[in-house]
């Protein structure tokens, strides 16, 4: 028996020209269920990881105000596999209605896939397919979902291997606009970590230019979780109205995606590890490093960045030990030296979009 959303999708005129069996197969793949009580209970088996990440929300009033009269699409940058855990829990911690989550289909294998499909309410997305039947089915499914649920998605698609804020893709923006809801708003979201759990994995995958199998990556993440501690800052922006945006205009949809990306970049929390990495040299004294960071913070402040650090001294005090423990830098005789250049560059690039001359730090 088909559920109400699937029936609504199948009745859409734009899907009638495609074989019903093909559309049904895609719908079976996309169909998801959110069981909120069970989702909250997931925090307990995931506690070994969640307890290592201190969740710090910012600007929640934007969300609380928007939920009163709007259907919400959250659009976030994508740093880590832990984003799927941290960001929805930030909303749940504060009594905000839970959105469904658009996630890469690579996350849906094995037991984790069953949890996503039947508990968390995650929608599997085939990011690279060009099959028009799939793309139109996905667009229709998201449009119908938004009649009953909010949606959380990552416009960059996959995680950033380089650390930088990637260009936004327009597919899910287009799908959300096709819901044709006058009350729809997009809330830009920026997530930042002192340390990203899979930083070494991501940084080296960028060099090798290929993605590792998800199961292997999870095993490596478990290894990097030993001794791992971090804060996560989830910063919400003011709602962006989509009123007047023509879903049939590629230019207007692209302009909307770029506006959301720009706002996400402005919201991104600048943390000590990022400015430490951006100011670091192959070998540098502590005093010179603090001076370089002070100049960097001045530039960021002038550009109205969301600063989580106010001085070079603070940055070095808070970032040096975790970066050294992580094997990224080493302190020797009053100097800092680079041990993992690729990973250090990963952290430096996280704030490149906020600098007047991106790429000049390394």
DOGUBA-316603 format. One line per 4 residues: for each residue x, y, z of C-alpha. Coordinates in steps of 0.2 Angstrom, whole numbers. Each point is the difference from the previous one (the first is absolute). Last residue first. Example, Ala and Ser with C-alpha at 12.3 -4.5 7.8 and 13.67 -1.06 7.14 Angstrom:
// DOGUBA-316603
68,-5,36  -6,-17,3
This chain:
// DOGUBA-316603
250,145,14  -8,16,7  -3,8,-17  -14,-12,-5
-14,12,0  5,19,-1  -14,10,9  -3,-14,12
-17,-6,6  -1,-14,-14  17,-6,6  -7,-4,17
-1,-19,-1  16,0,-11  12,1,15  -8,-16,7
3,-10,-15  18,8,-2  4,-7,17  -6,-17,-6
11,0,-15  15,7,9  0,-14,14  16,3,10
1,18,0  12,9,12  -3,11,15  14,8,9
4,3,18  12,-14,1  -10,-13,-10  -19,1,-1
-8,-12,-13  -14,2,-13  -13,-11,-7  2,-16,11
-17,2,7  7,3,17  10,14,-7  -15,8,-8
-10,-3,16  15,8,10  3,15,-11  -18,6,-3
-6,7,17  16,9,6  5,4,-18  -17,8,-4
-1,10,16  17,7,-3  -4,5,-17  -15,9,6
-19,1,-1  -6,-18,-4  -17,-6,-5  -3,13,-13
-15,1,-11  8,10,-14  -4,18,-2  13,3,-14
9,12,11  0,-13,14  8,-12,-13  14,12,-4
3,3,18  0,-18,4  13,-3,-13  11,13,7
-1,-7,17  4,-18,-7  16,6,-8  5,8,17
-4,-16,9  10,-10,-12  15,12,2  -1,-2,19
-1,-19,-1  15,-2,-11  -3,-6,-18  4,-15,-10
-9,-6,-16  -11,16,3  -17,1,9  -11,15,-3
-15,-10,-8  3,-15,12  -1,10,16  -15,10,-8
-9,-16,-3  4,-9,17  -5,16,10  -18,0,-8
-8,11,-13  -19,-5,1  -8,0,-17  -14,12,-1
7,10,-14  3,-15,-10  -18,-6,2  -6,17,-6
11,-2,-16  -6,-18,-3  -18,6,2  2,14,-12
9,-12,-13  -15,-12,1  -12,14,-3  9,7,-14
1,-18,-8  -19,-1,2  -2,17,-8  11,-5,-15
-8,-17,-3  -17,8,-1  -14,-13,1  -1,1,19
-3,19,-1  6,8,16  -14,13,5  -2,-6,18
15,-10,4  3,9,17  16,-2,9  -1,-3,18
13,8,12  15,-11,2  3,-15,12  17,-4,7
5,-17,5  16,0,10  8,-17,4  13,-1,14
13,-14,-1  7,-15,8  9,-15,-8  11,-11,11
-3,-15,-10  -13,6,-13  13,-1,-14  0,-19,1
-19,-1,0  1,12,-15  11,-13,-9  -13,-13,2
-14,12,-6  11,3,-16  2,-18,-4  -19,-3,1
-3,16,-11  11,-6,-14  14,13,-3  -3,15,-11
12,4,-13  11,15,-4  16,-6,8  4,17,7
-18,4,5  -1,-17,8  15,5,10  -9,15,8
-16,-9,3  8,-15,9  11,11,11  -15,11,5
-11,-14,4  -6,6,17  0,18,-5  9,10,13
-5,17,8  -16,-3,-10  -11,11,-11  -18,-1,-6
-8,13,-10  -19,1,-3  -10,10,-12  -19,0,3
-10,-1,-16  -18,6,1  -16,-8,-6  -17,8,4
-6,3,-17  3,-19,-4  2,-4,-18  8,-17,4
10,3,-16  11,12,10  6,-14,11  5,-11,-16
9,14,-8  10,3,16  3,-18,1  8,0,-17
10,16,1  17,-5,5  10,12,11  18,4,-3
12,-7,14  5,8,16  18,-5,3  6,-14,10
8,-9,-15  -10,-16,1  -17,10,2  -13,-12,4
-12,-6,-13  -14,10,-8  5,18,2  -18,5,2
-1,-11,16  -18,-3,6  -13,1,14  -18,-1,-5
-16,6,10  -15,-12,-1  -18,-2,-6  -2,9,-16
19,0,-2  0,-19,-3  -11,3,-15  13,12,-8
14,-12,5  -8,-15,-9  -4,11,-16  18,5,-1
6,-18,3  -11,-7,-13  5,13,-12  19,-3,3
-3,-19,-1  -9,0,-16  12,12,-7  15,-12,3
15,11,2  6,-8,16  14,8,10  -8,4,17
-11,-15,2  -9,6,16  -6,-11,14  -14,9,10
3,-1,19  -14,-2,12  10,-4,16  -9,-16,3
-5,-11,-14  11,5,-15  15,7,10  0,-15,13
-2,-12,-14  15,8,-9  11,-1,15  -4,-19,2
7,-3,-18  2,13,-14  -9,16,0  14,13,3
6,-2,-18  -17,7,-6  6,17,5  -12,9,13
-15,11,-1  -7,2,18  -18,0,6  -3,15,12
-3,-2,19  -11,13,8  10,11,12  0,-5,18
17,8,4  10,-17,1  -9,-6,-15  7,15,-11
17,-3,6  -3,-19,-2  -3,3,-19  16,9,-2
11,-12,10  -4,-17,-7  -1,3,-19  15,12,3
10,-14,7  4,-7,-18  10,16,-1  2,18,-7
-16,3,-10  -6,18,-2  -18,2,5  -17,4,-9
-15,-2,12  -17,0,-10  -14,6,12  -19,1,-2
-5,16,8  -11,8,13  5,-4,17  15,-10,-5
9,16,-6  1,8,17  8,-15,8  12,-2,-15
6,18,1  0,0,19  13,-14,-1  14,13,-4
14,-12,5  1,-18,6  14,-8,9  1,-19,0
15,-7,10  7,-15,-10  8,-14,9  -16,-5,8
-8,-3,-17  13,-13,-5  -1,-12,15  -19,6,2
-5,-8,-17  -8,-15,9  -10,13,11  -3,14,-12
-10,-13,-10  -14,2,12  -5,17,-7  -2,-8,-17
-11,-13,8  -12,13,7  1,9,-17  -5,-14,-11
4,8,-17  -5,-11,-15  8,0,-18  -4,-3,-18
14,4,-12  4,-18,-5  -18,-6,-1  -3,16,-10
14,-4,-12  -7,-17,-3  -18,7,-2  7,12,-14
8,-14,-9  -15,-11,1  -12,14,-6  10,3,-16
3,18,-3  -12,12,-9  -12,1,15  13,8,11
-3,18,-5  -18,-1,2  1,-4,19  -11,-14,6
15,-11,4  7,13,12  -17,2,9  -2,-19,2
18,-1,7  -4,13,13  -16,-8,5  8,-17,3
-1,-14,-13  -7,-17,5
